[in-house]
Amino acid sequence: MRDERDTPLNDNGFELREVSISDLLLDLQNPRIRLLGPRNQREAVERIFMTKSEQLYRLARDMCRNGMTIMPIVTCQGSEGEALVVKDGNRRVAALKLLRDPDLLPKNQYRQRFERLSKKCSGRIPAQITVYHGVDADRIDFYIDRLHMGSSQGEGQVEWSAVEKALFELENPDRRGQNDMAAHVLKQALSLGIPFSEEFPITTLTRLLNTERLHRLGFGFVDGTLKAFDEPAALKSRLQKLIYDLDKGRVHVRRDGSEGSIYTRHEQDAYLERLLADHPPVHPTRESPAASANGQDGDNPRLTGGNQQIEDVPSVAVGRTSAHAPRKSPYDRKHVIQRKEHKIKLLTGADCPEKARALLVELKELRSDMAPISATFAIRALLEIAVDHCIDVLGINMKSRSALKDKITETMKMLGDQLEKDTRDSMSRLITSDHYLSLTSMNKIVHNRHFPTDGKTVHQLWDQVREFIEVSLNQRRA
């Protein structure tokens, strides 16, 4: 190690070099590579790829799209002639080598993908890159220790907390995570001057929130923007109490049922009731912006970014609200199929697939208000079974792998006046719009692990597709 007393602070012991990628050797002693047991450079590339194939492909694709990161690639002098050994950045160098020469991989689907990616990026894959070259082995180890061995009480690289990551992702639409809704709320808190720690338990806030509860707190989404529909002073008081309780651990998700736990749905509802009783809304019956914009009782949890500044609410006379309870929404129920008007009537002798019958039974039993994603899976499956049944029975000429929206379009044409106008209109919106109650959004709920939903939205979806499914399942062979 150098004598640091005589070393200027801006002298980090490395020098910049322009090096040919072909002259760079992967470090066979690197912990990630050594565990793979490669005997030579070609095996090192192959084994890095075979153990982390999708990750390495995504890394290469990202470099093609966005260029290389500014994080340095660190090298030292190797023992084989003039070649340099990569001490940090082996994955990036391996990806560059594969982009320049996909034949380094055995023949498989990933080699074909790299070949296509290499052709697509042809002319933009560098032959040389800039590296940080170190001559002092101790200094190199010191740098890598600071980079990979944790924060060392502030001496090394400090990883972002969960709340810091969520707030960063909020400004980057392509990197949305599971805490999006909570991050929107925290951003509102910052705009209101409400502080919270960098270790704020954002996942606990995520557990507490859904679109209905967000509405009750005084917020709603309109076109991806979080809007407020209560007086700023009332919102600040309510939000300040919520954030304080979470940040100080007065509210938590321990499973032991101890005081302050909001692990169960019942505990969450009880806490929210107490919060609203202590910090009541000034305009408790005021319609949320999401409801006025979309006509959906404020349920629009599409988190697509945008400016989240709180809107000023016009001053109104604040008096006692009506003693009459508001009319219960038809979508505010426990099960998808709860009453007579929610059921599907199968005609006597209907040639209905057994799986469809089983799904209908499950939808009657499933608590969709507590398991909305499972209910969406079931509705999505039932819709596809009904469409395929109708296509088969009516002899519609469709390829088996056609997109569901195309199948629905052709099925609607064949069913014609068997469908009520309202049903035809709602199904047309389902397949043509990017609204939350659309086929696109249904697919996202099923396939995208970050896309949210709740029971009320699922029930709206069911009521929209129910008649179409019923008519399709009741088609009989001629």
Secondary structure, 3 states (H helix, E strand, C coil): CCCHHHCCCCCCCEEEEEEEHHHEEECCCCHHHHCCCCCCHHHHHHHHHHHCHHHHHHHHHHHHHHCCCCCCCEEEECCCCCCEEEEECHHHHHHHHHHHCHHHCCCCHHHHHHHHHHHHCCCCCCCEEEEEEECCHHHHHHHHHHHHCCCHHHCCCCCCCHHHHHHHHHCCHHHCCCCHHHHHHHHHHHHCCCCCCCCCCHHHHHHHCCHHHHHHHCEEEECCEEEECCCHHHHHHHHHHHHHHHHCCCCECCCCCCCCECCCHHHHHHHHHHHHHHCCCCCCCCCCHHHHHHCCCCCCCCCCCCCCCCCCCCCCCCCCCCCCCCCCCCCCCCECCCCHHHCCCCCCCCCCCHHHHHHHHHHHHCECCCCHHHHHHHHHHHHHHHHHHHHHHHCCCCCCCCCHHHHHHHHHHHHHHHCCHHHHHHHHHHHHCCCCCCHHHHHHHHHCCCCCCCHHHHHHHHHHHHHHHHHHHCCCCC
